[in-house]
Amino acid sequence: MSRKLSPEEEQRKKFIFDSMSPRRQKHILKKTGYDNWDPFIEPKDPIDIRKDKTDRTALELAREFLASWGRDDYSNAFGQGVWEMCLGMINDDDRYRGMYEFSCWYRELLKKHDLA
């Protein structure tokens, strides 16, 4: 554990652990071990605060892309797809990385055949 717990926090930690189901206790012991487990860790930033490598939030990315798209007549499904891709890319989700890589590859394929 990276930080030292106060005696009161140690007591609360033991109480929390003892009140868990045996299955959950086993999971903690297997994954991190009781000594390294910190039930008081702050949660991760909400999605609207997480930023990508260019220091933009998902909302900023989506707005910037849609503004650059040059058309205001896109469908809700199109906008939803942009939003999902933004979240997937910020979270480094393999599913969205795969869709992105395929899209780049397919665009190059179309250009190669003068279809883009």
C-alpha positions in Angstrom: 0.0 0.0 0.0 1.4 3.4 -0.9 0.0 5.3 2.1 0.0 4.6 5.8 -3.4 4.2 7.3 -4.3 5.7 10.6 -5.4 3.3 13.4 -9.0 4.4 12.9 -8.7 3.7 9.1 -7.1 0.3 9.9 -10.1 -0.5 12.1 -12.6 0.6 9.5 -10.7 -1.4 6.8 -11.0 -4.6 9.0 -14.7 -3.9 9.6 -15.3 -3.4 5.8 -13.4 -6.5 4.9 -15.1 -8.7 7.6 -18.5 -7.5 6.5 -17.9 -8.6 2.9 -19.0 -11.9 1.4 -16.4 -14.7 1.4 -16.3 -14.6 -2.4 -15.5 -10.9 -2.4 -12.9 -11.4 0.3 -11.3 -14.1 -1.7 -11.2 -11.8 -4.8 -9.4 -9.1 -2.8 -6.9 -11.5 -1.3 -6.2 -13.0 -4.7 -6.0 -9.7 -6.6 -4.1 -7.4 -4.3 -3.8 -9.0 -0.9 -5.2 -7.6 2.3 -2.2 -5.5 3.1 -2.1 -3.8 -0.3 -5.9 -3.3 -0.5 -7.1 0.2 0.1 -10.9 0.6 0.4 -10.5 4.4 0.8 -9.0 5.0 -2.7 -10.6 8.0 -4.4 -12.7 7.0 -7.5 -11.4 7.7 -11.0 -12.3 10.9 -12.7 -15.8 11.0 -14.1 -15.9 10.4 -17.9 -16.6 14.1 -18.5 -13.3 15.0 -16.9 -11.1 12.3 -18.4 -9.0 13.6 -21.3 -7.3 12.1 -24.3 -3.7 12.5 -25.4 -4.5 15.9 -26.9 -5.9 17.1 -23.5 -9.5 17.2 -24.8 -12.5 15.7 -23.1 -14.9 13.4 -25.0 -17.4 16.3 -25.3 -14.7 18.6 -26.6 -13.6 16.0 -29.2 -17.2 15.3 -30.3 -18.1 19.0 -30.6 -14.8 19.8 -32.5 -15.3 16.9 -34.9 -19.0 17.8 -35.6 -18.1 21.4 -36.1 -15.4 20.5 -38.6 -17.8 18.1 -40.4 -19.3 21.1 -42.2 -22.8 19.8 -42.1 -25.5 20.4 -39.5 -27.9 17.8 -41.0 -26.3 14.7 -39.4 -28.6 12.2 -37.8 -28.9 11.3 -34.1 -27.4 7.9 -34.9 -24.4 9.7 -36.5 -23.9 11.9 -33.5 -24.3 8.9 -31.1 -21.6 7.1 -33.1 -19.2 10.0 -32.8 -19.9 10.2 -29.0 -19.3 6.5 -28.5 -16.1 6.6 -30.5 -14.9 9.6 -28.4 -15.5 7.7 -25.1 -14.0 4.5 -26.5 -10.8 6.2 -27.7 -10.4 8.2 -24.4 -10.8 5.0 -22.4 -8.4 3.1 -24.7 -11.0 0.5 -25.3 -9.8 -2.3 -27.7 -13.2 -2.5 -29.4 -13.1 1.2 -30.5 -9.4 1.0 -31.3 -10.2 -1.9 -33.6 -13.1 0.1 -35.3 -10.8 3.1 -35.7 -7.9 1.0 -37.2 -10.3 -0.7 -39.6 -11.8 2.7 -40.7 -8.3 4.0 -41.4 -7.4 0.9 -43.4 -10.7 0.9 -45.3 -10.3 4.6 -46.2 -6.9 3.9 -47.7 -8.3 0.9 -49.6 -11.0 3.1 -51.1 -8.4 5.8 -52.1 -6.2 3.1 -53.7 -9.1 2.1 -55.9 -10.1 5.8 -56.6 -13.4 5.3 -54.8 -12.9 7.8 -51.9 
